[in-house]
Amino acid sequence: MILASFFIHLRILDILDIFLVAVLLFALYKLLKGTAAINILIGLVAFFLLWKITYLLKMELLSDIFGAFISVGVIALIIIFQPEIRQFLLALGNPAFLNENSKWSTYFKRWFPSTFELDIDPIVVACQHMSNIKQGALIVVSRQHELLEITQTGVIIDGVISSPLIENIFFKNSPLHDGAMVISQNKIKSAGCVLPVTKRKLPRYAGLRHRAAIGISEISDAIAIVVSEETGQISYCVHGNLRHDISVATLQQKLLSDMGMSDSTEVEILNENDMVKPKTESKPLNDS
């Protein structure tokens, strides 16, 4: 009788409600997958379903006991899942949260700028130099988010972007070489910064710099560039997606595209001596 009455009073809004809850639970599962918090989430969902079953079966004593735990459980959830809730809210506030191919992307571009100023040449030259000598580096280029909370963890520089300055900061005997460099508003804002590390499972080649690069790109719209200290290979990370072992020409193309500068500015690697200058003709970059 209870089940029959449930379906009799089932409305379209009830179906929508169930669908939205299912989507929310799936999103939480994807967010917490691979972490210890997923076991806690499954246990809480099972506890909630058990409470609802006892309520529908009118088992008043058990229902009251479970309900007492549920009433104070919200505060416990906030404490237990504080890191995950923070990560979810950061991702939700990220302009890249919506897929770029979504029909809403055009609307949101009116509110969020898609073109950013950046002196790309010195960054590309420095990365090529450091790659040749296997000098490790982690460079974060901000876009919509200025990453103020990240820059405060390092040493404020606020200097003009230049290849020698970037290379000197990441020189292995430099006191700032272990942290990340943050470039914001076309300036080197700070160096030696501490970045959040991703919790995802990564291939064996991924070191701490790669994990930090993915971590910062997961919670912001920043671009992260990694130069491996072991192999000298250059990696490029945006929106949590890591492209490993890319060429310098590809690095240029990606920076131009992701900074929204591909239509107004183009650069070209001239030779193996790391010379970069503006292009005089419109022709595609090559990997040579």
Residue, then its C-alpha position, 0 to 999 in steps of 0.5 A: m500500500i505504501l509503495a502504491s500510494f507513492f507512485i500515485h502521488l509521483r509528480i514530474l517535479d518529483i522525477l526532476d528532484i530525483f534526477l538532480v539528486a542523482v546528478l549531484l551524487f555522481a558529481l560528488y563521486k567523481l570529485l571524491k573518487g580515489t580518495a579516502a573520503i569516498n568510503i565515508l560518502i558511501g557510508l553516509v549515503a547508506f546511513f541516510l537510505l536506512w533512515k528513510i527506510t525505517y521512516l517509511l516502515k514507521m519504525e519510530l524508535l529507529s527512525d528517531i535515533f537515525g534522525a537525531f544523528i542526521s540532524v547534527g550530521v550537517i556540521a560533521l559533514i562540513i568538518i569531515f569534507q572541508p578540503e573536498i567542499r573547498q575544492f568543489l566550490l573553487a571548481l564551481g567558481n572557475p570560468a572553465f567549469l562549463n565546457e568550452n564547447s557548451k552552448w553557454s560558453t558564448y554567453f559567459k564570454r561576455w562576462f569573462p575576458s578571453t584575451f590576456e596580455l602576456d609577453i610570451d617570448p621570454i617564457v618560451v626562450a627560458c623554457q627552451h634553455m632550461s630544457n636543454i640543460k635539464q633545469g627543473a622549473l614550474i611556471v604558473v600563468s594566471r588568467q581570470h584568477e590572479l591567484l593572490e592566495i598563491t602568490q602570498t605563499g612565496v617571495i613577491i618579485d613584481g618584476v618584468i618578464s625576462s628570460p635571464l630572470i626566469e632562468n636565474i630563479f630556477f637555477k638549482n642553487s637559487p633559494l627560490h628554485d624549488g617553488a613555483m613562479v607565478i606570472s600575473q598581469n604580464k609580470i612575474k608576481s612571485a617565486g617560491c610559491v606553494l601549490p596545491v597537489t592533485k590527488r589523482k593517480l598519475p603516470r610514473y613519469a609525473g613528479l611533484r612539479h607535475r602534480a602541483a601543475i595539475g593541482i593548480s589548474e584543477i582549482s583555477d583557470a591558470i596555465a602551468i608549465v613544467v620543465s622536468e629536472e630529470t629528462g628536460q621534457i616540457s609539459y603543459c597543463v590547463h584545466g587539469n589536463l597535462r600534455h607531456d613532452i611537448s616541443v617548444a613550438t607547441l608551447q608557443q602555440k598553446l600559450l598564444s591560443d589559451m591566452g587569446m592572442s593567436d589572432s593578434t600576435e604570432v611568434e616563431i622559433l628561428n633556430e636551435n639557438d633559442m632565438v624568438k622574434p615576431k613573425t613578419e608573415s602569416k605561416p604555421l609554426n613547425d616543430s623543427 
